[in-house]
Amino acid sequence: GTALGKAPKNKIYRQYIDLELQLGELDRVRKLYQKWLQYNPTNAQIWVKYALLEDSLEESSRARYVFSLAIQQPMLDMPEVCWKAYIDFEVKHQELDNAQRLYEALVDKTRHYKVYIAFAM
């Protein structure tokens, strides 16, 4: 914990989260992800890892909430990673209406031909 306070780095967060996961301290893991996202909110990979953790714990509503926060971020280093993971999550859970709404929102947001093609398939 002291290392994060003095010199927060992505590697330290990852290792600390891994340790807390091994110990089964899920509340601590969630707090660490939240602090990590405060430190580095533009990192799409962190958002996706946090959401997928919640999904692996069968907390789909929490995962959906994390994904929805992620795609609302004004600045992400790779927003397409969050959008794709969120859509894949909804498809995995057979929430096809949600996946369709996400595709439609992404099409409106990006107007990119690759998004149109993916949506059409």
N, C-alpha and C positions, 0 to 999 in steps of 0.2 A: 503494500500500500504506500509506503514512503516514497518508493521510486516514482510512482505515478504523480505524487504531489510535487516532487522536486523536478523531474524531467520526464513528462509524459511522452511516450513514444509508442507507435503502433505495435512494435514487437513486445514491449512490456505488457501492454493490454492483452495481446493474444496469449502470452504465457500465463498471465494471471488468471484469465478466463479459463484456460485449459486446466489449471490447478484447481480452481473452484468447482469446475465441472467434475473432475475426478473425486473431489470431496463431497459431491452431491449438494453443494450450496447454491441452489438455483436462484434464490433471491439475491444473493451476492453477485451471481453471474449477470442477472438483469440490471442490477445497479452499475456494474462495470460496463456493460454495453451502453447504458444511458450516458455514463460519464465519457466513454470513448467517443460517442456521437457528439457530445458537447465539445470535446476537444477537436474532432475531425468530422464535422457534419457533411462535408462534401464527398466523402468516400463512400461510393455506392456499394462496394463489397462489404463494408461493415453493416450497412442497413440490411443487405440480403442475408448475411450470416446470422444476424440477430433474429430476423423474421423466420429463417429456416430452423433456427434453434427452437423457437416457440412452436413451430409446426412439428418438429421431432418430438416435442413434449406433449403432443396432441392438444395444443392450445391454439386452435385455428383462429379463434377470434382475436387473440393477441397478435398472432402472425399477420393477420389481415390489417390490423391497426398499424403495426410497424411498417408494412408495405405501403399503406395509404399515406403515412407520414413521409416515407421516403420519396414517393413520386411527387409530393407537394414541395419538396425542397427547391428553392430558387436556383441553387448552384450545386450540381453534382458532377463529379469527374467523368462518370460514365452512366448517364441516366438510362440508357437503353438496357443496362444490366438490371436495374431495379424493375423497369417495366416488364421485361421478359420474365424475370423470376416471379413477379406478381401474377402475370397471366398464366404462367405454368402452374403456379400454386392453385389458382382457381380451377384450372382444367383438371389437375390432379384430384381435387376435391369435388369434381363434377358440378361445379358452380358455373355452368356454361354461360348463363345470362350475365354473371359478373365479368367473366372473361370477355364476352362480347362488348360490354360497356367499357371495359378497359381499352380494348382495341379501338373502339370508336373515339374515346378520349385521346388516345395516342395519335390516331390519324388526324384529329382536329388540331392537336398540338404541334405535330411535326410536319404534316403534309409531305412526308417522304414516301417515295414510290415503294421502297422495300416494306414499309409498314402496310401499305395497301395490299401488296402481294401476300404477306403473311396473314393478314386479316381475311383475305379471300379464300385462303386454304383452310 
